[in-house]
Amino acid sequence: MTMIRLLHAGAVAALLLHCSFGPANAVAAAEYKIVTASDKGTYYAIGKDLAKFVAPDADIELEVLATSGSAANVKLMRYEPGVKLAVVQADVYQAFVDRAGNGNSEAANIVRPLRVIMPLYNTEIHYIVRADSELNYLHDIRNAKINGGLVGSGAASITHTLYRMMFNSTMPEANASFLSNEEALVKLISDKSVDVVVVAAGQPAPLIANMKPEAQKFIKLLKFDPNHPSSKAALVTYTPATVLASNYPNLLTDDFTTISVGAYLVTYDYNLKGTIDHFARLGKSLCQNFARLQAEGHPKWRDVSLTLPELGAGWTYYPPTTREIRSCVVKKKPVPKLCSTEERLLGLCS
């Protein structure tokens, strides 16, 4: 009987030992979501790249969600369970900051706990009109019927903000529509109830890049003139950008200037240890896999830097990711080679 008890005790001890050090004690991958924009846009592609190249090394299973855009993303980031990351346009984020600063309590509740992980890239704004349109520049669109995209999208925000800046007035309601890009393009060409379709997406924007050569017969892109008087106010928030013909070979023969706005990867000011640990690993993985993002991810990753520049008033970096990114970047800096006297004399190093 004693032997049986000893064997039983040994089996229990072995089981407990296995449970303490075996797979049952392994850290399960956290299930997070990132909100982007249309699944045909660049933000969505950026999210997919993060899910593929960065999240696994941070023990995160990242689900990429298509949304109507930046304004919706800010609210989803704040209130939707499971949404831990968002891609947000700078002007949309700043609009919440400004309204919070002006005493809007709802805007303050939404934006105050949000934190920036890193700046991403500038999103080019594509203004599409009919090929035979008399419109050629953004400053020509004052009386046009303009589709800015779905309500809550970054494109809709840009369309109306930029219009107000350029013409010092709000866009007439009769001239504004809020259709999807695809619906608006159909109306642009068919019943002509839309004169301008605004597509906010980092180039190459899939919707435009995938157009056939025959599209040249039906549409063209408007240019932005930074020197035009109406452009000056817009340049306080937005930045001129070059649209490369090589990104749209079926549609363009020459590069031209448009306008752009920055995009940011945003999170919440999480303070639970488990979440902080996962985000610290995310920051480290971002740095360690950054070269792969630039080589294998969307071309826009080549415009991204890990320098983490100073942010404007009302914007704050998320400390757990910031510490890891900055620490990793410092470690990855190449050590300067020391030159011998002979090498300097031969001009082999400076």
Secondary structure, DSSP 8 states (H G I E B T S, - for coil): -HHHHHHHHHHHHHHHHHHHHSGGGS---EEEEEE-S-TTSHHHHHHHHIIIIIGGGGTEEEEEE--S-HHHHHHHHHHSTTEEEEEEEHHHHHHHHHHHHTT-HHHHHHHTTEEEEEEEEEEEEEEEEETT-S--BGGG-TTS-EE--STT-HHHHHHHHHHHHHHSS---GGGEE---HHHHHHHHHTT---SEEEEE--SS-HHHHT--GGGGGTEEE-B--TTSGGGTTGGGT-EEEEE-GGG-TTT-SS-EEEEEEEEEEEEE----HHHHHHHHHHHHHHHHTHHHHHHHS-GGGGG--S------TT--B-HHHHHHHHHHHHHHS-------HHHHHTTS--
